[in-house]
Amino acid sequence: MSTASPPSNTVRERNIATVGPATAPASNANPRAKATSNKTGNQRDFGMIGTEAASPMLTSWTAFFRRLSTLLPGTLPGLVLSIALPAPGSSAVRPAPPVAEVCVLSPRVEAGADGRARARVPLPRPTIFVREPLRQVRLQQGGRLLWQQQAALTSPLEGPIAWPLPPLRASERLELLLQPRDASPTAFATIEIVAAPAATLRRNEERMAALGDNPQTWQKAVEQALGEGDPALATAILFAFEGPSAPELDALRREAFQRSCP
């Protein structure tokens, strides 16, 4: 069955970036490249995927998010990227194709003035976290495939994914490609990953290393980052794989998950 070409990259209302088919990657001849993989042990659910929030701390976390969103509008995570689905039928004249959307929670993504979705990453190992089930995730650099993860036929990729490559270098740029379960086989949401400068990466790594395993310390670190006007760092800390798993911290993650992409 033939399909209609997805629309080109543009920015529309509600900060929705419309994205289309991925450029076919070159061979895996990059020094950063790793072998492709299916489902592996690099996923974690933060106590939220497919789980109803049951923590008694959730009410206080709701108030916490309400206060933060009032003080700092636009700090809640999530940017919607829309992808054209295959057009139905084989007629020469077809209606506009339906659209699949992916809500990206981490890394924090913004729609640039040039119409591209871009994530300025404050940590060298950002968590990849999308609300919707995915068929495939890729990381590319300069058109070269560095890593990909393909879902099994009956088990889509769900939940946070740990950074699968060596740590990002200062100001390094990669492309993160996301394919929702229902999207066309050639359609991906493409996000440009831009690592922070060396001094910022080093400072944030030192901050992360000092947090330890105390959930309250991690909560304070999220608040501090937001208070400094750095929602990208707050999101990175909240969904970092190094973070402890505790009911109160998982409640905050669930709240972010449920309130993302309004």
C-alpha positions as CSV (number, residue, x, y, z in Angstrom):
1,M,0.0,0.0,0.0
2,S,1.4,3.4,-0.9
3,T,1.6,6.1,1.7
4,A,1.4,9.9,1.6
5,S,4.6,11.7,2.4
6,P,4.7,13.1,6.0
7,P,4.8,16.9,6.3
8,S,8.1,18.7,6.6
9,N,9.4,20.1,9.9
10,T,7.4,23.1,11.0
11,V,6.2,24.6,14.3
12,R,2.5,24.9,14.9
13,E,0.3,26.1,17.7
14,R,1.0,24.6,21.2
15,N,4.7,24.2,20.4
16,I,3.9,21.1,18.3
17,A,6.7,20.3,15.9
18,T,5.6,18.3,12.8
19,V,8.2,15.9,11.7
20,G,8.6,13.4,8.9
21,P,10.7,10.5,7.6
22,A,14.2,9.9,8.9
23,T,17.1,10.2,6.6
24,A,18.5,6.7,6.0
25,P,21.6,6.3,8.2
26,A,25.0,5.5,6.9
27,S,26.9,2.5,8.0
28,N,27.9,1.9,11.6
29,A,31.4,3.1,11.0
30,N,31.5,5.7,13.8
31,P,33.8,5.3,16.9
32,R,30.8,6.1,19.1
33,A,28.7,3.4,17.5
34,K,27.3,0.5,19.4
35,A,25.5,-2.6,18.2
36,T,21.8,-2.5,17.7
37,S,19.6,-4.1,20.3
38,N,16.2,-5.3,21.2
39,K,14.7,-4.9,24.6
40,T,17.5,-4.9,27.2
41,G,18.1,-4.2,30.8
42,N,18.4,-0.4,30.3
43,Q,14.8,0.3,31.0
44,R,13.1,1.3,34.3
45,D,9.6,2.3,35.2
46,F,10.2,4.7,38.1
47,G,7.1,3.0,39.7
48,M,4.7,4.8,37.3
49,I,4.2,2.9,34.0
50,G,0.8,1.2,34.0
51,T,0.5,1.9,37.7
52,E,-2.1,4.1,39.5
53,A,-0.6,6.6,41.8
54,A,-1.1,5.3,45.3
55,S,1.4,7.2,47.4
56,P,0.0,9.2,50.3
57,M,2.6,11.9,49.3
58,L,0.8,12.5,45.9
59,T,-1.4,15.3,47.3
60,S,1.6,17.2,48.5
61,W,3.4,16.6,45.2
62,T,0.4,17.9,43.3
63,A,0.5,21.1,45.4
64,F,4.3,21.2,44.7
65,F,3.7,21.1,40.9
66,R,0.9,23.6,41.1
67,R,3.1,26.1,43.0
68,L,6.0,25.6,40.6
69,S,3.9,26.0,37.5
70,T,2.5,29.2,38.9
71,L,5.9,30.6,39.8
72,L,7.6,29.4,36.6
73,P,5.2,29.0,33.7
74,G,6.2,26.5,31.1
75,T,8.4,24.4,33.5
76,L,6.3,21.2,33.3
77,P,8.0,18.7,31.1
78,G,6.9,17.5,27.7
79,L,6.8,18.6,24.1
80,V,4.4,17.1,21.6
81,L,5.8,15.9,18.3
82,S,3.4,14.9,15.6
83,I,4.1,12.3,12.9
84,A,2.0,11.5,9.8
85,L,0.4,8.0,9.8
86,P,0.0,6.0,6.5
87,A,-2.8,7.3,4.4
88,P,-5.8,4.9,4.0
89,G,-6.8,3.4,0.7
90,S,-5.1,3.4,-2.7
91,S,-7.0,6.2,-4.4
92,A,-5.0,8.8,-6.2
93,V,-6.8,11.5,-4.2
94,R,-6.5,10.9,-0.5
95,P,-7.5,13.0,2.6
96,A,-4.8,14.4,4.8
97,P,-3.1,11.5,6.7
98,P,-3.9,11.0,10.4
99,V,-1.3,12.0,12.9
100,A,0.5,10.1,15.7
101,E,1.8,12.2,18.6
102,V,4.7,11.5,20.9
103,C,5.1,13.4,24.2
104,V,8.8,13.7,25.0
105,L,9.4,14.1,28.8
106,S,13.2,13.7,28.8
107,P,15.4,15.1,27.7
108,R,13.5,18.4,27.8
109,V,12.7,19.4,24.3
110,E,11.8,22.9,22.9
111,A,10.6,23.9,19.5
112,G,13.2,26.2,17.9
113,A,12.6,29.2,15.7
114,D,13.8,27.2,12.8
115,G,11.1,24.6,13.3
116,R,13.3,21.9,14.7
117,A,12.8,20.1,18.0
118,R,15.9,20.6,20.1
119,A,17.1,19.4,23.5
120,R,19.9,21.2,25.2
121,V,21.2,18.6,27.6
122,P,22.7,19.6,30.9
123,L,24.0,16.1,31.8
124,P,26.3,13.7,29.8
125,R,23.9,10.7,30.2
126,P,20.3,12.0,29.7
127,T,17.4,9.6,30.2
128,I,15.2,9.0,27.1
129,F,11.6,9.1,28.2
130,V,8.5,9.3,26.0
131,R,4.9,8.8,27.2
132,E,3.7,6.8,24.2
133,P,4.7,3.2,23.3
134,L,7.4,3.2,20.7
135,R,8.4,0.8,17.9
136,Q,11.9,2.0,17.5
137,V,14.5,4.4,19.0
138,R,17.7,5.6,17.2
139,L,20.6,7.7,17.9
140,Q,22.5,9.1,15.0
141,Q,25.4,11.5,14.4
142,G,26.1,13.1,11.0
143,G,23.8,10.6,9.3
144,R,25.6,7.6,10.9
145,L,23.7,5.2,13.1
146,L,25.2,4.9,16.5
147,W,22.6,2.8,18.3
148,Q,19.0,1.6,17.9
149,Q,16.5,-0.3,19.9
150,Q,13.7,-2.2,18.2
151,A,10.6,-3.3,19.9
152,A,9.4,-6.9,19.7
153,L,6.3,-7.6,17.6
154,T,4.0,-7.9,20.6
155,S,5.9,-5.7,23.1
156,P,6.4,-2.0,22.3
157,L,9.2,0.0,24.0
158,E,7.7,1.7,27.1
159,G,9.1,3.7,29.9
160,P,12.4,5.5,30.5
161,I,15.5,4.3,28.7
162,A,19.0,4.8,30.1
163,W,21.5,6.6,27.9
164,P,22.9,3.8,25.8
165,L,26.1,5.5,24.5
166,P,29.3,6.8,26.1
167,P,28.7,10.1,28.0
168,L,28.1,13.1,25.8
169,R,31.1,15.3,25.2
170,A,31.0,19.1,25.7
171,S,28.8,20.7,23.0
172,E,28.4,17.4,21.2
173,R,25.4,17.1,18.8
174,L,23.4,13.9,18.1
175,E,20.0,13.2,16.7
176,L,17.4,11.2,18.6
177,L,14.8,9.5,16.4
178,L,11.6,8.2,17.9
179,Q,9.1,6.1,16.0
180,P,5.7,5.5,17.7
181,R,4.1,2.1,17.5
182,D,1.4,3.3,15.1
183,A,3.6,5.5,12.8
184,S,4.6,4.7,9.3
185,P,7.7,2.5,9.1
186,T,9.7,5.4,7.6
187,A,8.4,8.2,9.9
188,F,10.3,9.3,13.0
189,A,10.1,12.3,15.3
190,T,13.6,13.8,15.1
191,I,15.2,15.7,18.0
192,E,18.5,17.4,17.9
193,I,20.5,16.6,21.1
194,V,22.9,19.4,22.1
195,A,25.2,18.8,25.1
196,A,26.0,21.7,27.4
197,P,29.5,23.3,27.5
198,A,32.2,21.5,29.5
199,A,32.0,23.6,32.6
200,T,28.2,23.1,32.8
201,L,28.5,19.3,32.3
202,R,31.2,19.1,35.0
203,R,29.3,21.3,37.5
204,N,26.1,19.3,37.1
205,E,27.8,15.9,37.3
206,E,29.4,17.1,40.6
207,R,25.9,18.2,41.8
208,M,24.5,14.8,40.9
209,A,27.3,12.9,42.6
210,A,26.6,14.8,45.9
211,L,22.9,13.9,46.1
212,G,23.4,10.4,47.4
213,D,20.4,8.1,48.0
214,N,18.1,10.4,50.0
215,P,14.9,11.1,48.1
216,Q,14.4,14.5,49.9
217,T,17.8,15.6,48.7
218,W,16.8,14.7,45.1
219,Q,13.5,16.6,45.5
220,K,15.4,19.7,46.8
221,A,17.8,19.4,43.8
222,V,14.8,19.5,41.4
223,E,13.4,22.6,43.3
224,Q,16.8,24.3,43.3
225,A,17.2,23.8,39.5
226,L,13.8,25.2,38.9
227,G,14.5,28.1,41.2
228,E,17.6,28.8,39.1
229,G,15.5,28.9,36.0
230,D,16.9,25.7,34.6
231,P,13.9,23.3,33.9
232,A,16.1,21.2,31.6
233,L,18.3,20.3,34.6
234,A,15.3,19.8,36.9
235,T,13.9,17.3,34.4
236,A,17.3,15.6,34.0
237,I,17.6,15.2,37.7
238,L,14.0,14.0,38.2
239,F,14.3,11.2,35.6
240,A,18.0,10.4,36.1
241,F,18.6,6.6,36.3
242,E,21.0,7.3,39.2
243,G,18.1,8.6,41.3
244,P,16.7,6.5,44.2
245,S,13.5,4.6,43.9
246,A,11.3,5.7,46.8
247,P,7.5,6.2,47.1
248,E,7.7,10.0,47.5
249,L,10.1,10.5,44.7
250,D,8.2,8.2,42.4
251,A,5.0,10.1,43.2
252,L,6.7,13.3,41.9
253,R,7.7,11.4,38.7
254,R,4.2,10.2,38.3
255,E,2.9,13.7,38.7
256,A,5.3,15.0,36.0
257,F,4.2,12.1,33.8
258,Q,0.5,12.7,34.2
259,R,0.8,16.5,33.8
260,S,3.2,16.5,30.8
261,C,2.2,17.8,27.4
262,P,-0.9,19.6,28.4
